[in-house]
């Protein structure tokens, strides 16, 4: 690889590490004459086009490959020796190989979901784009989905059978406004899992570890749950999975239960319909994924997250209320057994509140809340030391931290990494807006989006390392010099 540029060498290394080129070659039909353009070179050309800020057109793939130094063109097969002499790769050859690749990766009967081989190719390419130094830097992931319009012209709902892209569909998106005031689009949902720092860990680059896409008629939460299950099956340990209420509001069998089964810790926002009291279990109140004393003050159970831009006084008051609510929560006495059952203890028995039904708790200091009017007909949660709770109780809303406590708020902040990924692939400043394909179908779309993710991951790593180098240099400067540099840059010290 002598003489190759650093970006080209890195993209070749990623493609070879992923090992997808031989996998695709085996799926292609055998021809009488060997193709000049191999799958490996095609994938590298797609990534080169995007890395150079070119739009995601096959003509740009051809331009990117033919613009390489002559030595690299010979090595990659862009220039080969024919009987008539050296032959330069043509656009028709690029188009032919790309068509063969997408046909081999697509389903015989497209249904709006990526086939297993295509998803495997995308997973391996995305994973190979993460440097070895960061693969185990964090097990926490932020997830989100976003709209990806199709290039095919949208058609009315009643003419769906006549559309040029049979896998695309109508979906709902939020464009800088309230969700209720969103708009419809014709295309696909793209879902991504972004690596974020652990709650008490060091900063890590926000790398996209997995992506998938599908028809809006298919549940993106279920699709991402399947990707997470495959990620865990590959031997990668799952930590926190941070998502918004679009995921937590799904039925438990779609999202929450499969993730808990593979060892993930859920950190999610709750849909307004899932907040507050949601019934009882053996007398205890089910609210926000936890069990609370039946005498818990009602206003505490109705607490919601702080709005953006809350003042310091509002934050302090909110944190004091959530801390007070935590005193009424039934404590976890034993963790889940093999069947998912767990045991919870009365907060008075755990020494968190004072209650006449628990005489021993009345000896506690008076800085703890006191139940002044205990229930006349106590339920099992008040008469028993512990109660057994099946996995179906708060199955959808249960999560790592009490909602909406200060610990939950700090942990949930990490989800913005997924929003930044969505913004980066649509940002005109990075050229991603122009990186569009003029080909219908889910297979070419997802393949191009994966190449775009690979390129975006490399930019993220470079920016992360450059930022830390700047911080290290700044830390070595005397305070006066740091202020001088900051002032020169137009940034307050």
Secondary structure, DSSP 8 states (H G I E B T S, - for coil): -TT--HHHHHHHHHHHHHTHHHHHHHHS---SS--SS-HHHHHHHHHHHHHTT--S-HHHHHHHHHTS-HHHHHHHTSEEEETTEEEE--HHHHHHHHHHHHHHHS-SS--SB--HHHHHHHHHHHHHTS-GGGTTS--EEEEEEEEEE-SS----GGGGGG-S-TT-EEEEE--SS-GGG-EEEEEEEEEEEEEE--TTS------EEEEEEEETTS-HHHHHHHHHHHHHHTT----EEEE-HHHHTS-TTTTHHHHHHTT-EEEE---GGGSSEEEEETTEEEETTEEE-TT--HHHHT-----TT--HHHHHHHHHHHHHHHHTB-EEEE---TTS-EEEE-TTTTTSSEETTSGGGGGS-TTS-EESS--SS--HHHHSSEEEE-TTTTTTT--SS-TTSHHHHHHHGGGHHHHHHHHHTT-GGGTTTT------SHHHHHHHHHHHHHHHHHHHHHHHHHHHHHHHHHHTS-HHHHHHHHHHTT---
